[in-house]
Amino acid sequence: MTPPPPDFTWLYGEYGEYGYSFLYVRDTPERAVARLGGRWPDFIPGPFPEDADQLCSPGEPAGVAAIGDWTFVIESDLRYLYEDLLARLSEGTTLVTQAALSIEGADNFAWYEDGAVRFGCGSDDGFFREPPDELTAVLAEADRLFPEAQLYEGPAFMLVEHLTGIRLTEELVRGLDFSWGHLPPPR
């Protein structure tokens, strides 16, 4: 039996005033923060905020949490726009990023392996890397379940789940043990 499509509506309204930018790094939280140029000792444990309207506004602290072998990062500095930075961050590991900006109506998804982008797409420019064969089935299923949809309206969540095994839900995010701190601006 095929599982139901992912429910992304929890990111609307309450969390969608500005948008979101999520990174998934196959590494420990400590090493993921170091990869991003931060210092793990400067991060303070704390829950996912009750009022998350401004969570991803520029200048807000980044949230970092472990999900199995992956580190989930909620960040506000739009690192998904910096392909060279993400390639460096993925050296020796896997990195997936998904983002949506409600003020721009833009969204983005990218998958990096060991310093190279494997696949990427965005609402502004379609595919910026053609999909590899291992994504053919999940992309076809996303097209079937979400015809005419923007990436953030389901397809990006299906790709994340396929590549990381993480089915991102509000319950999962609210139950994570986050640490919060500032990362240096992307370069």
Buried (B, 14 or more C-beta within 10 A) or exposed (E): EEEEBBEBEBBEEBBBBBBBBBBBBBBBBBEBBEBBEBEBEEBEEEEBBEEBEBBBEEEBBBBBBBBEBBBBBBBBBBBBBBBEBBBEBBEEBBBBBBBBBBEEEBBBBBBBBEBEBBBBBBBEEEEBBEBEEEBEEBBEBBEEBBEEBBBBBBBBBBBBBBBBEBEBBBEEBBEBEBBBBBBEEBE
